Amino acid sequence: MAEREGGQEREHVRVAVIGSGFGGLGAAVRLRREGITDFVVLERADSVGGTWRDNSYPGCACDVPSHLYSFSFAPNPDWPRTFSGQRHIRQYLEQVADTFGLRRHIRLNSEVEMMRWNAEELYWEIETSAGSLVADVVVSATGPLSDPKTPEIPGLADFPGKVFHSARWDHDYDLRGKRVAMIGTGASAIQIVPAIAGETGTLTLFQRTAPWVLPRTDRAISGVERWLHRQLPFTRAARRGLLWGLRELQVGAFTKHPNQLGLIESMAKANMARSIKDPALRAKLTPSYRLGCKRILLSSTYYPALARPNVDVVAAGLSEVRGNRLIASDGTETEVDAIIFGTGFHVTDLPIADRVVGAEGKTLADTWKDGMQSLRGATAAGFPNWMTIIGPNTGLGNSSMILMIESQLNYMADYMRQLGVLGGRAALAARPSAVHAWNRRVQDRMTRTVWSNGGCASWYLDASGRNTTLWPGTTGEFRRETRSVDLTEYEVIRDRDRDRKRDRLRVPAAATPAAAAAPGAPAAAAGSGAPERVEGAA
């Protein structure tokens, strides 16, 4: 369908999905299953895959078991390893796009530059790098791990060597024999360090905070196992169910009883002791906070790599760059040829939020300036017919995000059903009171968690120290909370002018305009064409 503006036509779709990672492709599959085919998937890159396309650094792999890190509606019996690498996960997403016929909906090289809510027409006006369009509903699935975060370091701009972020790996740069600095000790860094330590001349790890690292029990999945999963699907389902159930049982230790994590800390220390024999190095690498407060990392090769003679650990953050010398916050100086930043992403300050302008003319970033808030991790007050996948407080500390994504897809599907029931041109706007009530519940539960009481500062927290990232419960709880849309949590906005025209077709010819008006409707409103807000469910 096309919409005319200024003599020109713009494409008009029912739904615009932003992003083609797990969230975006999952949304596309679910829309098709709901019978909705009038949608597009807007992708800024030249291929699908999201974070698994962007992160291609050496050693990149998932720290969630393969059979749990996949869609329930698109099981893969042929995962090659228990923890799959980036290449195989990206291939899986390409297969999902092909299997479910999504290619016709995907617009590559179409970065969203701005989207604005048109309160008169009740749709979103979207400007992309490839042109403009309008959509009745926007599903933002850009994800929290999509825009790399590089700290502002004095002197970095004048560094004469190579600089890049782990999520923008420069495969043309040869690390062999180079003096390399790795900045950060997060999930990417502990995979990169073992992968490159054998080829660099020297490798210096700048560690602001030591992570807790548990062994990664990765192995090849045998041909017999894969045959069983193909021929007897219940074996695949049982494997997935077991992986899920074990992680559900662990949640209480993170959210209610952090002291129970002491035993796991002992396992992590034993994992370190097996490879790190130097007491001084072991002291550097031992965290000073409760396990689970920051993301728990999995690796069986990280500590052996740190014990190599060409690898050094600086137990301080990078504070300044002077020429090719890096100055740590403890005064340590190191000369390097290349700097690799493994410093994470814009998680609590999503860049896409600057490009979303809602009903009151404010950007989502401005609305969220005091912290991200949404209703059930999906919708935001002041942004009708806009929802996000992996929104505020939907992250996990110990399980698969695909489970949370599928729960949000359930919510999205019912959201679209409710709009269909309302009929005509209509919008659902999350009530501020409902958003506040939901977030009050979440933050009240957060006070008991290890993320709030573990004694660390993590990327889970925003600038004010609030955890707006993680879900303080089980994935099963979240599935129940997002099973359906509660219309009492929304205002229903109708295009009154269109509804009036439709109603006039039902009025007998002899009826007067007054007879056709809704009882109690203000006379001044007649013919105004302004959208009408309906309190409560329609």
C-alpha atoms as one frame of an Amber mdcrd trajectory, in Angstrom:
protein
   0.000   0.000   0.000   1.225   3.546  -0.742   0.653   6.790   1.147   0.687
  10.081  -0.788   2.589  13.053   0.582   3.422  16.237  -1.309   2.475  14.631
  -4.597   4.759  11.663  -3.973   3.885   8.194  -2.800   5.483   6.520   0.210
   5.280   2.848   0.931   2.849   2.070   3.759   3.221  -1.219   5.605   1.393
  -2.719   8.527   4.601  -3.446  10.495   8.211  -2.309  10.230  10.704  -4.527
  12.064  14.071  -2.912  12.809  17.031  -5.310  12.794  17.635  -8.832  11.490
  19.266 -10.640  14.378  17.480 -13.225  16.503  14.863 -10.673  17.609  14.096
  -9.272  14.163  13.996 -12.594  12.334  11.943 -14.119  15.141   9.452 -11.249
  14.867   9.232 -11.759  11.116   8.524 -15.472  11.490   5.861 -14.826  14.109
   4.160 -12.148  12.016   3.881 -14.568   9.111   2.496 -17.242  11.414  -0.140
 -14.738  12.549  -1.150 -14.229   8.919   0.493 -10.812   8.644   2.571 -10.518
   5.484   2.448  -6.742   4.986   5.698  -6.009   6.787   9.342  -5.180   6.149
  12.533  -5.923   8.066  14.897  -2.940   7.922  18.556  -3.918   8.278  21.418
  -1.409   8.236  24.049  -3.939   7.125  24.373  -5.934   3.905  23.345  -9.261
   5.459  21.287 -10.690   8.308  22.686 -11.918  11.607  22.756  -9.026  14.061
  25.432  -9.335  16.714  26.513 -12.690  15.244  27.309 -10.946  11.973  29.093
  -8.002  13.588  31.197  -9.980  16.046  33.626 -12.053  14.010  36.717 -11.775
  16.188  39.016 -14.802  16.654  37.509 -17.303  19.061  34.008 -15.784  18.970
  31.479 -18.291  20.330  28.342 -18.493  22.444  28.440 -19.196  26.179  24.950
 -20.764  26.125  24.580 -24.393  24.956  23.676 -24.651  21.279  20.445 -26.602
  21.746  19.140 -23.888  24.068  20.447 -21.013  21.954  18.063 -21.570  19.065
  14.389 -21.004  18.340  11.951 -23.623  19.606  10.135 -23.347  16.258  13.371
 -23.847  14.301  15.344 -26.603  16.051  18.709 -27.518  14.621  19.647 -31.192
  15.082  23.026 -30.613  13.433  24.777 -28.263  15.830  28.441 -29.346  15.577
  29.455 -28.479  19.145  27.787 -28.180  22.545  28.762 -24.472  22.512  28.665
 -23.246  18.943  30.943 -20.700  17.359  29.991 -17.475  15.612  30.166 -18.975
  12.115  27.652 -21.719  12.846  25.247 -19.390  14.662  25.323 -16.959  11.780
  24.689 -19.821   9.346  21.714 -20.850  11.499  20.201 -17.347  11.216  20.684
 -17.362   7.439  18.862 -20.715   7.350  15.994 -19.288   9.392  15.648 -16.440
   6.884  15.532 -18.933   4.004  13.386 -21.632   5.613  10.603 -19.244   6.624
  10.588 -17.202   3.414  11.772 -13.981   5.001  14.064 -12.723   2.233  11.228
 -10.966   0.400  10.563  -8.854   3.495  14.167  -7.928   4.314  15.554  -4.554
   3.188  19.336  -4.629   3.472  21.476  -1.468   3.634  18.476   0.365   5.070
  19.589   2.001   8.284  16.856   3.770  10.212  17.841   7.413  10.541  14.677
   8.693  12.225  11.150   7.551  13.026   8.370   9.895  14.128   4.864   9.183
  15.354   2.216  10.975  13.284  -0.553  11.619  15.798  -3.016  12.716  13.116
  -2.683   9.678  10.879  -1.779   7.197  13.635   1.286   5.771  12.007   5.080
   5.958  12.156   6.977   7.967   9.549  10.327   6.281   9.014  13.360   7.730
   7.276  16.034   5.234   6.248  19.295   5.475   4.343  17.454   3.871   1.416
  14.296   6.004   1.449  11.173   6.687   3.501   8.074   4.704   4.400   5.272
   4.663   6.937   4.218   1.830   9.236   1.226   1.329  11.517   3.394  -0.541
  14.017   7.134  -0.555  14.682   8.917  -3.507  16.283  12.423  -2.423  17.266
  14.772  -5.404  17.456  18.118  -3.635  17.277  19.316  -5.408  20.429  21.529
  -4.139  23.261  24.749  -5.612  21.812  24.707  -3.784  18.498  26.632  -0.526
  19.005  30.197  -0.851  20.346  31.288   1.343  23.245  34.829   2.706  23.220
  35.883   4.772  26.238  37.197   8.304  25.798  40.903   8.020  26.600  43.136
  11.112  26.542  45.640  10.832  23.712  43.931   7.930  21.958  43.270   9.961
  18.818  47.018  10.507  18.393  48.021   6.857  18.826  50.199   6.003  15.792
  49.288   2.303  15.657  46.150   0.290  14.934  42.988   0.697  17.021  39.727
  -1.245  16.724  36.867  -2.638  18.810  36.297  -6.376  19.124  32.887  -5.980
  17.438  34.530  -4.293  14.439  37.484  -6.638  14.032  39.985  -5.668  11.358
  40.749  -8.962   9.635  43.219  -7.259   7.306  45.531  -6.308  10.160  48.227
  -8.921  10.826  48.814  -9.426  14.569  51.784 -11.741  14.104  54.775 -10.507
  16.056  53.004  -7.311  17.114  52.902  -5.779  20.582  49.174  -5.831  21.315
  47.071  -4.392  24.138  43.699  -5.927  24.997  41.507  -3.463  26.911  38.817
  -5.111  29.022  38.088  -8.506  30.535  34.539  -9.214  29.444  33.026 -12.078
  27.472  34.749 -11.061  24.216  38.184 -10.511  25.764  38.382 -13.939  27.376
  37.775 -15.509  23.969  40.131 -13.213  22.065  43.112 -13.541  24.421  43.546
 -17.337  23.993  42.908 -17.050  20.246  45.658 -14.489  19.560  48.195 -15.029
  22.370  50.105 -17.598  20.324  50.738 -15.266  17.385  51.352 -11.871  18.968
  54.845 -10.836  19.952  53.526  -9.646  23.302  50.008  -9.324  24.623  49.166
  -7.007  27.510  45.761  -7.335  29.137  44.459  -4.214  30.871  42.146  -5.511
  33.587  40.121  -2.971  35.513  38.111  -5.693  37.260  38.881  -9.407  37.391
  36.041 -11.634  36.136  34.816 -14.910  37.603  35.633 -17.625  35.068  34.234
 -21.159  35.113  35.355 -24.038  32.858  33.638 -24.241  29.488  32.713 -27.859
  28.929  32.650 -27.640  25.165  32.961 -30.711  22.952  32.047 -31.908  19.501
  28.546 -33.359  19.205  28.950 -36.835  17.796  27.433 -38.068  14.570  25.349
 -40.559  16.551  23.843 -37.761  18.668  23.010 -35.712  15.603  21.445 -38.747
  13.905  19.290 -39.362  16.976  18.185 -35.729  17.062  17.184 -35.889  13.389
  15.417 -39.243  13.531  13.940 -39.009  17.036  12.963 -35.355  17.658  11.945
 -36.093  21.241  15.633 -36.643  22.094  16.393 -33.136  20.902  13.471 -31.741
  22.870  14.556 -33.639  25.974  18.077 -32.262  25.684  16.774 -28.719  25.367
  14.353 -29.246  28.248  17.109 -30.499  30.538  19.359 -27.546  29.700  16.478
 -25.156  30.374  15.373 -26.817  33.610  18.830 -26.789  35.176  19.140 -23.070
  34.537  15.702 -22.343  35.936  16.745 -24.040  39.180  19.777 -21.764  39.441
  17.822 -18.508  39.283  16.970 -18.358  42.995  20.638 -18.120  43.947  21.026
 -15.027  41.751  17.761 -13.323  42.669  17.062 -14.282  46.292  19.961 -16.105
  47.946  23.322 -14.800  46.641  25.191 -16.463  49.511  24.440 -19.827  47.901
  26.888 -18.894  45.127  29.892 -19.476  47.409  30.288 -23.084  46.245  30.438
 -21.956  42.611  33.108 -19.425  43.587  35.197 -22.288  44.949  34.874 -24.070
  41.600  35.998 -20.923  39.780  39.041 -20.541  42.054  39.960 -24.176  41.461
  39.654 -23.576  37.723  42.151 -20.725  38.054  44.559 -22.638  40.306  44.901
 -25.446  37.757  46.544 -23.055  35.284  47.895 -20.105  37.278  50.751 -21.262
  39.519  52.204 -17.809  40.218  50.653 -16.534  43.511  51.080 -12.897  42.484
  49.264 -13.420  39.190  46.594 -15.479  40.913  46.012 -12.594  43.336  45.574
 -10.203  40.392  43.044 -12.505  38.780  40.926 -13.194  41.894  37.715 -11.114
  41.950  36.828  -9.110  45.054  33.044  -9.324  44.587  30.391 -12.028  44.768
  30.208 -14.352  41.787  27.263 -13.421  39.582  27.382  -9.695  40.325  29.037
  -9.258  36.941  28.509 -11.640  34.048  29.950 -15.100  34.775  32.361 -16.076
  32.012  33.075 -19.546  30.639  36.494 -20.558  29.365  38.935 -23.424  29.728
  41.661 -21.636  27.750  41.716 -18.115  29.249  43.875 -18.834  32.296  46.379
 -21.007  30.382  46.790 -18.133  27.910  47.491 -15.663  30.731  50.240 -17.971
  32.020  52.148 -17.743  28.718  55.533 -15.935  28.915  54.553 -13.360  26.258
  51.331 -12.343  28.076  51.210  -9.747  30.833  48.310  -8.654  33.019  48.047
  -5.044  34.175  45.567  -4.965  37.046  44.354  -1.458  36.227  42.337   0.322
  33.574  43.782   2.339  30.710  43.861   6.021  31.648  46.007   7.742  29.005
  47.814   7.234  25.704  51.111   9.021  25.005  52.320   8.232  21.525  52.662
   4.459  21.439  52.834   4.185  25.235  49.747   3.205  27.215  49.494   4.547
  30.760  47.413   2.530  33.225  45.621   4.089  36.176  48.282   2.612  38.491
  51.072   4.284  36.494  52.199   1.197  34.574  53.506   2.052  31.094  53.400
  -0.301  28.123  54.561   0.231  24.531  52.279  -1.326  21.925  51.653  -1.444
  18.187  47.922  -2.125  18.373  45.024  -1.560  20.774  41.974  -3.815  20.806
  38.994  -2.608  22.829  36.782  -5.283  24.354  34.815  -2.668  26.263  31.268
  -3.707  25.553  28.284  -1.940  24.055  25.812   0.880  24.585  23.355  -1.177
  26.620  21.623   1.310  28.938  21.945   4.230  26.494  20.743   2.645  23.256
  21.678   4.812  20.232  18.406   3.892  18.474  16.574   5.795  21.235  17.850
   9.088  19.789  16.089   8.269  16.525  12.606   7.565  17.892  10.281  10.573
  18.349   7.018   9.850  20.135   3.563  11.360  20.496   4.723  14.322  22.580
   7.583  15.246  20.257  10.210  13.841  22.618  12.800  11.271  21.677  12.886
   7.949  23.445  16.367   8.881  24.694  14.968  12.009  26.335  12.072  10.046
  27.826  14.562   7.544  29.216  17.160  10.090  30.360  16.610   9.069  33.990
  16.691   5.358  33.155  15.027   2.978  30.711  11.464   1.984  31.581   8.968
  -0.071  29.658   5.819  -2.090  30.177   6.661  -5.805  30.354   9.934  -5.112
  28.556   8.048  -4.227  25.379   6.264  -0.858  25.163   7.046   2.665  26.378
   4.719   5.432  27.561   4.340   8.132  24.920   5.186   5.845  21.990   1.984
   4.319  20.586   2.218   1.209  18.415   5.935   0.931  19.125   7.461  -2.018
  20.858  10.909  -3.429  21.407  12.372  -6.903  21.541  14.959  -7.342  24.332
  13.777  -4.168  26.007  14.482  -2.915  29.532  14.835  -5.602  32.205  14.601
  -8.548  29.849  18.248  -9.658  29.989  19.438 -12.820  31.696  22.419 -13.673
  33.829  22.470 -17.440  33.392  20.282 -18.682  30.543  19.373 -18.232  26.885
  18.056 -14.913  25.609  16.179 -16.802  22.895  13.704 -17.889  25.591  13.034
 -14.250  26.464  12.770 -13.261  22.815  10.139 -15.924  22.184   8.137 -14.691
  25.174   8.210 -11.187  23.732   7.113 -12.560  20.370   4.048 -14.001  22.117
   3.308 -10.539  23.482   3.842  -8.941  20.074   1.483 -11.430  18.448  -1.300
 -10.671  20.925  -0.638  -6.936  20.545  -1.297  -7.297  16.817  -4.407  -9.389
  17.498  -5.785  -6.691  19.795  -5.241  -4.053  17.121  -7.026  -6.316  14.662
 -10.003  -6.689  16.997 -10.195  -2.910  17.433 -10.458  -2.552  13.669  -9.911
   0.511  11.519  -6.938   2.718  12.229  -6.143   2.444  15.910  -3.189   2.531
  18.258  -2.344   1.192  21.692  -0.446   3.530  23.997   1.056   2.185  27.201
  -0.335   4.046  30.204   2.350   5.805  32.255   0.755   4.411  35.412   1.071
   0.852  34.063   4.706   1.411  33.049   5.544   2.806  36.483   3.722   0.007
  38.294   5.541  -2.675  36.290   8.935  -1.080  36.850   8.267  -0.589  40.545
   7.621  -4.319  40.830  10.790  -5.154  38.921  12.995  -2.771  40.910  11.535
  -3.957  44.221  12.534  -7.502  43.314  15.941  -6.299  42.173  16.941  -5.217
  45.698  17.544  -8.831  46.806  19.592  -9.896  43.810  23.325 -10.514  43.549
  23.430  -7.804  40.877  22.445  -5.242  43.515  24.244  -6.706  46.532  27.284
  -8.421  45.058  29.714  -5.550  45.591  30.514  -4.651  41.990  29.774  -2.067
  39.315  28.649  -3.748  36.096  27.255  -2.901  32.689  23.920  -4.130  33.991
  23.566  -0.791  35.843  22.760   2.573  34.308  24.381   5.910  35.200  22.216
   6.247  38.322  23.056   2.733  39.552  19.693   1.163  38.664  19.613  -2.245
  37.035  17.545  -1.601  33.913  19.002  -4.546  32.044  18.236  -7.877  33.735
  15.054  -9.755  34.565  14.920 -10.682  38.296  13.101 -13.968  37.827  12.895
 -17.171  35.818  12.223 -17.369  32.107   9.041 -19.270  32.968   7.794 -16.339
  35.049   8.494 -13.932  32.217   6.659 -16.200  29.774   3.570 -16.039  31.986
   3.830 -12.257  32.378   3.946 -11.725  28.616   1.477 -14.352  27.449  -1.106
 -11.751  26.456  -1.781  -8.028  26.362  -3.863  -6.571  29.185  -5.838  -3.753
  27.563  -6.376  -2.052  30.918  -2.663  -1.196  30.771  -3.189   0.717  27.529
  -5.078   3.669  26.144  -6.830   2.923  22.884  -6.408   5.709  20.330  -8.796
   5.709  17.397  -8.898   7.761  14.234 -12.231   9.374  15.040 -12.725  10.931
  11.609 -12.387   7.605   9.787 -14.628   5.865  12.295 -17.271   8.550  11.843
 -17.205   8.113   8.075 -17.576   4.381   8.510 -20.469   4.834  10.962 -22.307
   7.212   8.564 -22.573   4.350   6.105 -24.695   2.541   8.683 -27.030   5.495
   9.447 -30.439   5.570   7.624 -30.705   8.351   5.016 -33.441  10.130   7.014
 -31.294  10.322  10.134 -30.013  13.744  11.147 -26.357  14.472  11.906 -27.304
  14.856  15.546 -28.835  11.412  15.570 -25.665   9.957  14.140 -23.443  11.495
  16.793 -22.310   9.409  19.719 -24.311  10.083  22.902 -22.656  12.778  24.945
 -20.105  13.653  22.260 -19.074  17.336  22.409 -20.398  19.315  19.440 -17.055
  21.087  19.019 -15.414  17.784  18.236 -17.488  17.151  15.124 -15.421  17.291
  11.966 -12.185  17.958  13.829 -10.535  14.826  12.442  -8.387  14.507  15.582
  -7.644  11.054  16.963  -9.672  10.065  19.978  -8.232   8.555  23.148 -10.457
   5.907  24.672  -9.967   5.261  28.374  -9.697   1.585  29.161 -10.410  -1.298
  26.876 -12.478  -0.632  23.767
